[in-house]
Amino acid sequence: MNRPFSFGDCGVEGRPAPSACLEWSRPMSARQIWKTTRFDLDLSERPLVMGIVNVTPDSFSDGGLHDDPARAIDFCERLLGEDVDILDLGAESTRPGAPKVSADEEWHRLEPVLRAALSLGVPVSVDTSKTEVMRRALDLGVDIINDVMALRDEGAEALLAGHGSAGICLMHMRGDPTTMQQQALYTDVVAEVRDFLQQRLDSLAAHGVAFDRITLDPGYGFAKTAEQNIALQQRQAELLSLGRPLLVGWSRKSTLGAITGRAVDERLSASVAAALATVAQGARVVRVHDVAATVDALKVWQAFVRPTA
């Protein structure tokens, strides 16, 4: 059987292989396709890179850099030159403590960039938790709805069920960005994240949403301490039992700063290392700020771990 992510013979003779090698050497049970509005994305051959485009004044790492539509569109085009697989547009910050904005304000920021991005020939995702913003984006033909609230806004599940083709990413978070860090209390963070995501899958199934439209995000940095994020990453492969691909975002997050002592604008190396670690634990899509560096790292990774003929 073809094993596109296998480490092959990654253990030293006479010694057990590292746990990441063991995870990646397992054969994939089936070809994994993520169905979206315009694209069927094959997640079986290689991990995909989702590039973050924040059209916000206050995101934690790049707020204000792309809040002008012309700059944001130029940035989207630059990411295409860096071999991005998916563009992820966000118009409301989800950093801890971020203030909420109205649906109209979010759409005002998002619409011109979304219209332009949809003409670039790559899948486009919108990062939003508001049903009304989702509706407007779907009307324009957006490929994916990426929701940190996992479609818990009133009417969101019915809207996506009625649309019938848009891809969906469901993320784990307790509370909302203004309250989430006060809710980082778990007996077993991995089991509780898994149970939450299973409940959301069950709810969408009850609405008639096909599973091949859905990816899952463990929600690193959302309602979790640094220690909980690390524990979740170490056991991330357990979430594969849910039967859906994992879409993971570690880029520039505070846990990486806690580990390295680096400021947010000095976390490139840590972010790339985290992307590789999460792929080793089964992630099929990585959501990043630094597309070129991540793409290069994954190319080298694949060249080294892909079994030879």
N, C-alpha and C positions, 0 to 999 in steps of 0.2 A: 504493500500500500504506500502511496506517496505521502511523505511526511514533510511538508514544506517548511516547518519550523523546527525540525528535529535537530538536536545538538549532535546526533550521530554518536560517535564513540567519545563522549565528553568526560568519562571517568578515567582515572589513572588505573592501569592494570593492578588488580589486587586491592583496590580501594573503592568504596562506594562513591557513586557520582553525586555531586552537589544536588540539593533538592530542586534548584531551578532546572538543571539538566534533566532530572527525572521527569519533571512536568513537561518539558518541551519534547522529550523523546517519546511521549505517548502518541500513538496514532490518532489523528482527528477522526471523530466518529462519522462525519459527513461534511460535505461542502457547505460552507456557511455563506448565505446570501442575505444581505440587509436590503430589503425592498424600500425604495423611496419614491417620491413623486415621479422623477424623470430617469432615475438610475437604479439598476440592480447592482449593488456593491458587493463584490466578491471579497469576503474577509478570510478566505482560506489560504491564499497564496502568500500574503504578506500583511503585516499590520499597516493600517492607513493612518495618515497624519492629518489631523483637523487643525487648521490654523485659526487662532483667535483674532477677531477683529472687533475691538470694543469701541463703539461710537458713543462713548460716555465721557463726561468731564471728571469722573471720580472713581474709576476702577482702581484696584489696589496697586497695580503695577504699571499700567500704561494709560491711566485716565488723562484725558485731554490731548493725547497724541493724535487721535483720529476722530475727534468729535466734529470736525468740519467735513461735510460730505465729500468734497473734492479730495481731501487728504485720505479719507477712508477708502475711497475708490482706487486711488493710486496705490494704497497699501495692498488692497485685494489683488491688483494686477502684479505687484511685486511678489506676492506669495505664490502666484501662478508660476512665475519664473523660478521659484525655489522648489517646485514640484509638490506643492500642497495637493492633497486629495480632496479635502472638504473645507469650505469656508464657513466659519461659525460667527455670525453677526450678533452682537449683544448691545442693547441700548439702555440697559438699566444695570447698575453695579450690583453685584451680589456679594461684595466683600463684607466681612463682619461689621455690623452696625450701620450698613449703608442705608440712607433714607429711601423711602419708596417714592416712585414717580407715577403720575397718572398714565393711563393707557394712551391718551392723546399725546402726551409729551414723549412717551417712549416711541410711539409710531412716527411722530414728527422727526425724531432723530434717525429712525431706522429706514423709513420708506425710500428716500433717494438712493441710499447705499444698496439696499436690497434690490431695487429695480436694476441698478447697474450690474450688481454681482450676478444676477440671474442670466445675464447675457454673456457670461465669461466661459461657459461650457463645462463647468465643474459643479458638483453638488453644493447646494447652499443650505445651511442650517440657520435657524433663528433661535437664539437663546432667550426665552421668555417664559414667564409663569402666568401671564394674563390671557384669559380666554379671548378677549376682544382683540388683542394684538395677534394672537395665533390665527384668528379668523381672517384678519386683513392680510396677513402673510400668506396664508393658504390660498386666498383669493388671487394673489399675485403669482402663485405657482411655486412657493418655497418647497424644497425637497424634504426637509427634516425639521421637526420641532424638538428642541433640546431644552427640557424643563427641569430646573433644579427642585421644583416642588412636585415632580412626578405626576402631573395632570390632576392635582387636587383642587385647583380653582374650580368654582362652580361652572358647570357646563363644558369643561375642557375634554373630559372623556367622551361625551356624546359628540362633541365637535369633531374630534379625531376619528371616532368610529364612523361618523357620517361622511367624512372626506374619503376614506377608503384606500388611500395609497401613500400618504406622506409617511416617511420614516419618523420614529419616535425614540428619544432617549429619556429614560426614567432615572432620576438620581435620588439617592438617599439623603434626606436632611430632616432634622427635627426642627419645628418652629419655622421661622423665616430668618432672613439675614440680620434683622434687628434683634432677634432673641436667641438665635441658635446656639451661641456659645455658652449660654446658661443652661442648656439642655444636654450637655455632653456627659450624661450619667448612664452607664451601661454595666450590666453584669457580665455579658459576653458580647463585645461589640460586633464580632463577625456574625454570630448567630442572629443578633438583633437586626443587623443590616440585611442579612439574607431573608429573614422573616418579613421585614418591611417590603423588600423588593418582590417577594413571592406574593404578598397581599396585593401589591399594585398590578402584578401580572394577572392575578386572578380577577381583579376588578375589570381590567381591560378585556379579558377573555369574556366576561359576562356581558360586556358591551359589544362583543362581536369583532374585536380588533384582532387581526391575524398576527401570530407571534413573529412571523418573519419580517414584520415592520419594526420590531422593538430591539433596542440595545439597552444595557443596564450600566449605570455609573455608581460605584460605591460611595462617591461623595467625599473624597479626601478633603479635609479642611472645613467641612460643613458640619457643625454640631459635634466636633470631635477634637480632643486634645492631641498634642503631638504624639504622646505615647499611644493613644488609641489609633491614630493614623498609621503609625509604624506597625502595630499589632495587626491591623486590618490588611496592610500591604503584605506582611509576611504570610498571611493565610488567605490572600485574595483568591487563589485557585479554588478554594472551597465554594466560591460563588458560581463557578462554572456548572455546579449541579443544578442551577436554575434553568439551564438549557438555552440561554441567550448569550450573544456576544457581549463582552465588556468594553465599554468606552470609558477611558480613564483620563483624568486631568490632575497632574502633579505640578505643572509648570509654575515656577517661582513662588510656590506657596510657603507659608510661614514655618511649617514643619521642616522644610529644607533649610531655612534660616536657623532654626533651632539646632539642627544637626551640624551645620557648617560654620555658624557664626557670621554668615554673609548677609549683607543688606539685600533688599528685593532686587535691585538692579545689578547684583553681582552673583546671581544664582543660575547662570547659564549652564555651567558644568554640572551642578547638582540636579538641574532640571532634566538634562539629557541622561544622566545616570538613572534618575528616577523613571524616566520613560522606558529605558532598557529593562529595569527591574520589573516594571509592571507588565511589560510584554512577556518577560520570562515567566510571569505568574498568570499568563493566559489572556491578557488584554489584546483586543483586535483593532482598537482605534485609540490613538493617543491625541489628546487635545493640548496644544502647545502654543506659546507665544513665539518661540524661536524655531521657525519651520526649517530653515536651511540646515542648521546644526543637527536637528533631530533626524531629518531625512538622511543626511550623510552617516550619522551614527547607526541608523537602522540598516543602511546599505552594507556597511562594514560588518555589522552583526550577522546579517543574513549570509554574506559571503563566507564568513568563518564557520557558521553553524550548519549551513545546508549540506546534507550528505552528498558526497561526490559519486559520480557514476561508477 
